[in-house]
Amino acid sequence: MRGFEPPDGGTTSRCLNHLATPAVSVRIYQFAQFPLPTFFSHFRKPSANALATVMALAASAVALAFTNPSPEEFSSYAGGRLVTLASDELCGDGGLPMMLQLWVKDCPRLIHDQQPALAALAGQFSRRFNLGLASIYTTELGGQNLLPTLRLPQYSVTTLGIAGQFVTLKAETDAGKLE
């Protein structure tokens, strides 16, 4: 006898050893608790009203972007506004010198007939700041001498173009002066 041997030739002990120590080691992973679930736990699933509001705002933004007025539309609008301003300045009392008043019989119509030229002039002297959903136009126009004794009025106008419409934010003028 060579020491202690099991009676069945060691078959039982090999079998039991195999069960006690597996041939391949298996690791079991357990995920650690991170602070992310506690961070996101404050947020809930958005309600139907919140989703509807977000969708309405997105649709409004898209509509505003598509209806942002073009520089050509602004030129047409500005030409009409310049006709009105110039008519008020030049055709009112004290606008034109007496000699010109005798020569020009229908001052408002004369200025109204210049609307396409004034629109082109306004487009030339305007700067556009495109915000995507709206545009801001700044126009600086006038101040040139028309005759040796008559200077055109100077206009400075800031206009907001939004949703296909124009809103004058600021308008300044200095009347044409006799020199």
VOZARO-987892 format. One record per residue (C-alpha): residue in three letters; residue number from 1; x, y, z. Coordinates in Angstrom, 3 decimals, decimal comma, always signed. Layout:
residues N
{Ala NUM {X Y Z}}
...
***
This chain:
residues 179
{Met 1 {+0,000 +0,000 +0,000}}
{Arg 2 {+1,289 +3,334 -0,935}}
{Gly 3 {-0,587 +5,526 +1,411}}
{Phe 4 {-4,195 +6,166 +1,741}}
{Glu 5 {-6,124 +5,236 -1,354}}
{Pro 6 {-9,820 +5,096 -1,725}}
{Pro 7 {-11,315 +1,637 -2,025}}
{Asp 8 {-12,524 +2,115 -5,621}}
{Gly 9 {-9,180 +3,130 -6,998}}
{Gly 10 {-9,674 +6,920 -6,574}}
{Thr 11 {-12,516 +7,295 -9,031}}
{Thr 12 {-14,825 +8,781 -6,476}}
{Ser 13 {-12,358 +11,341 -5,209}}
{Arg 14 {-11,485 +12,512 -8,741}}
{Cys 15 {-15,153 +12,991 -9,452}}
{Leu 16 {-15,676 +14,928 -6,254}}
{Asn 17 {-12,591 +17,069 -6,882}}
{His 18 {-13,914 +17,902 -10,322}}
{Leu 19 {-17,157 +19,179 -8,823}}
{Ala 20 {-15,372 +21,183 -6,200}}
{Thr 21 {-12,972 +22,968 -8,567}}
{Pro 22 {-14,250 +23,593 -12,079}}
{Ala 23 {-11,819 +23,254 -14,943}}
{Val 24 {-12,503 +26,753 -16,301}}
{Ser 25 {-12,810 +29,760 -14,054}}
{Val 26 {-15,912 +31,871 -14,673}}
{Arg 27 {-16,079 +35,480 -13,658}}
{Ile 28 {-19,382 +37,042 -12,768}}
{Tyr 29 {-19,624 +40,778 -13,457}}
{Gln 30 {-21,871 +43,035 -11,543}}
{Phe 31 {-22,489 +46,588 -12,749}}
{Ala 32 {-21,592 +49,280 -10,304}}
{Gln 33 {-24,125 +51,894 -9,386}}
{Phe 34 {-23,320 +55,156 -11,212}}
{Pro 35 {-24,838 +58,569 -10,452}}
{Leu 36 {-26,437 +58,695 -13,932}}
{Pro 37 {-29,682 +56,968 -12,946}}
{Thr 38 {-30,137 +59,465 -10,140}}
{Phe 39 {-29,420 +62,354 -12,568}}
{Phe 40 {-31,951 +61,183 -15,139}}
{Ser 41 {-34,500 +60,165 -12,550}}
{His 42 {-35,529 +63,845 -12,230}}
{Phe 43 {-36,742 +63,881 -15,843}}
{Arg 44 {-40,095 +62,431 -16,689}}
{Lys 45 {-41,601 +61,369 -19,945}}
{Pro 46 {-42,896 +64,555 -21,641}}
{Ser 47 {-46,626 +65,038 -21,597}}
{Ala 48 {-48,750 +65,299 -24,720}}
{Asn 49 {-49,202 +69,050 -24,117}}
{Ala 50 {-45,444 +69,586 -23,931}}
{Leu 51 {-44,897 +67,644 -27,150}}
{Ala 52 {-47,684 +69,589 -28,878}}
{Thr 53 {-46,129 +72,875 -27,746}}
{Val 54 {-42,686 +71,890 -29,020}}
{Met 55 {-44,166 +70,789 -32,346}}
{Ala 56 {-46,113 +74,060 -32,680}}
{Leu 57 {-42,982 +76,105 -31,947}}
{Ala 58 {-40,970 +74,117 -34,481}}
{Ala 59 {-43,684 +74,563 -37,124}}
{Ser 60 {-43,810 +78,304 -36,382}}
{Ala 61 {-40,045 +78,612 -36,750}}
{Val 62 {-40,151 +76,809 -40,101}}
{Ala 63 {-43,016 +79,042 -41,275}}
{Leu 64 {-41,121 +82,189 -40,232}}
{Ala 65 {-37,996 +81,005 -42,037}}
{Phe 66 {-39,943 +80,455 -45,268}}
{Thr 67 {-41,744 +83,815 -45,024}}
{Asn 68 {-38,651 +85,874 -44,194}}
{Pro 69 {-38,948 +88,793 -46,682}}
{Ser 70 {-36,364 +89,013 -49,446}}
{Pro 71 {-34,311 +92,121 -50,270}}
{Glu 72 {-36,459 +92,628 -53,401}}
{Glu 73 {-39,627 +92,677 -51,284}}
{Phe 74 {-37,951 +95,152 -48,958}}
{Ser 75 {-36,978 +97,428 -51,852}}
{Ser 76 {-40,592 +97,565 -53,006}}
{Tyr 77 {-41,803 +98,312 -49,473}}
{Ala 78 {-39,100 +100,924 -48,882}}
{Gly 79 {-39,896 +102,630 -52,196}}
{Gly 80 {-43,508 +103,084 -51,101}}
{Arg 81 {-42,455 +104,402 -47,700}}
{Leu 82 {-39,976 +106,813 -49,313}}
{Val 83 {-42,716 +108,148 -51,586}}
{Thr 84 {-44,833 +108,868 -48,507}}
{Leu 85 {-41,974 +110,459 -46,559}}
{Ala 86 {-40,725 +112,538 -49,489}}
{Ser 87 {-44,250 +113,721 -50,297}}
{Asp 88 {-44,726 +114,840 -46,705}}
{Glu 89 {-41,336 +116,586 -46,597}}
{Leu 90 {-41,195 +118,186 -50,029}}
{Cys 91 {-44,836 +118,828 -50,910}}
{Gly 92 {-45,948 +120,254 -47,591}}
{Asp 93 {-45,742 +123,872 -46,523}}
{Gly 94 {-42,179 +125,132 -46,743}}
{Gly 95 {-40,961 +122,016 -48,555}}
{Leu 96 {-40,133 +123,365 -51,984}}
{Pro 97 {-38,950 +126,885 -52,710}}
{Met 98 {-41,550 +129,213 -54,238}}
{Met 99 {-39,940 +129,050 -57,703}}
{Leu 100 {-40,212 +125,267 -57,772}}
{Gln 101 {-43,793 +125,355 -56,474}}
{Leu 102 {-44,745 +127,507 -59,482}}
{Trp 103 {-43,070 +125,084 -61,873}}
{Val 104 {-44,241 +121,799 -60,231}}
{Lys 105 {-48,030 +121,773 -60,196}}
{Asp 106 {-48,664 +118,268 -58,774}}
{Cys 107 {-45,822 +117,577 -56,352}}
{Pro 108 {-47,295 +114,368 -54,780}}
{Arg 109 {-47,884 +112,793 -58,212}}
{Leu 110 {-44,391 +113,775 -59,367}}
{Ile 111 {-42,898 +112,015 -56,337}}
{His 112 {-45,257 +109,024 -56,668}}
{Asp 113 {-44,101 +108,514 -60,259}}
{Gln 114 {-40,564 +108,154 -58,903}}
{Gln 115 {-41,495 +105,102 -56,769}}
{Pro 116 {-39,547 +102,520 -58,869}}
{Ala 117 {-36,447 +104,714 -58,813}}
{Leu 118 {-36,823 +105,312 -55,066}}
{Ala 119 {-37,271 +101,545 -54,498}}
{Ala 120 {-34,035 +100,829 -56,403}}
{Leu 121 {-32,293 +103,586 -54,464}}
{Ala 122 {-33,534 +102,198 -51,137}}
{Gly 123 {-32,317 +98,721 -52,094}}
{Gln 124 {-28,919 +100,130 -53,002}}
{Phe 125 {-28,489 +102,028 -49,722}}
{Ser 126 {-29,862 +99,336 -47,391}}
{Arg 127 {-28,026 +96,728 -45,379}}
{Arg 128 {-29,702 +93,461 -44,435}}
{Phe 129 {-28,960 +91,523 -41,263}}
{Asn 130 {-30,548 +88,103 -41,840}}
{Leu 131 {-31,560 +86,354 -38,617}}
{Gly 132 {-33,033 +83,348 -40,431}}
{Leu 133 {-36,523 +83,766 -38,997}}
{Ala 134 {-36,563 +87,521 -39,618}}
{Ser 135 {-34,386 +90,246 -41,145}}
{Ile 136 {-33,388 +93,701 -39,980}}
{Tyr 137 {-32,882 +96,296 -42,713}}
{Thr 138 {-31,051 +99,572 -42,118}}
{Thr 139 {-31,412 +102,264 -44,759}}
{Glu 140 {-29,407 +105,501 -44,909}}
{Leu 141 {-30,565 +107,680 -47,776}}
{Gly 142 {-30,603 +111,300 -48,872}}
{Gly 143 {-28,681 +114,372 -47,945}}
{Gln 144 {-27,556 +115,096 -51,508}}
{Asn 145 {-27,907 +118,511 -53,097}}
{Leu 146 {-30,749 +118,605 -55,588}}
{Leu 147 {-30,251 +122,176 -56,657}}
{Pro 148 {-27,649 +124,718 -55,629}}
{Thr 149 {-30,032 +125,962 -52,936}}
{Leu 150 {-31,950 +122,767 -52,089}}
{Arg 151 {-30,706 +119,652 -50,334}}
{Leu 152 {-32,742 +116,432 -50,247}}
{Pro 153 {-33,956 +115,267 -46,837}}
{Gln 154 {-31,809 +112,633 -45,165}}
{Tyr 155 {-33,553 +109,466 -43,983}}
{Ser 156 {-32,334 +106,805 -41,599}}
{Val 157 {-34,784 +103,931 -41,188}}
{Thr 158 {-34,483 +100,623 -39,340}}
{Thr 159 {-37,068 +98,045 -40,405}}
{Leu 160 {-37,891 +94,538 -39,213}}
{Gly 161 {-39,014 +92,065 -41,866}}
{Ile 162 {-40,867 +89,088 -40,396}}
{Ala 163 {-43,599 +86,741 -41,650}}
{Gly 164 {-43,792 +88,509 -45,008}}
{Gln 165 {-44,478 +91,866 -43,329}}
{Phe 166 {-42,396 +94,922 -42,511}}
{Val 167 {-42,431 +96,874 -39,276}}
{Thr 168 {-40,579 +100,175 -39,002}}
{Leu 169 {-38,638 +100,111 -35,745}}
{Lys 170 {-36,965 +103,512 -35,986}}
{Ala 171 {-37,190 +106,342 -38,490}}
{Glu 172 {-35,215 +109,547 -38,370}}
{Thr 173 {-35,174 +112,376 -40,837}}
{Asp 174 {-33,715 +115,803 -41,143}}
{Ala 175 {-35,680 +117,995 -43,480}}
{Gly 176 {-34,043 +119,177 -46,657}}
{Lys 177 {-32,552 +122,566 -45,958}}
{Leu 178 {-32,238 +125,630 -48,036}}
{Glu 179 {-28,679 +126,773 -48,109}}
***
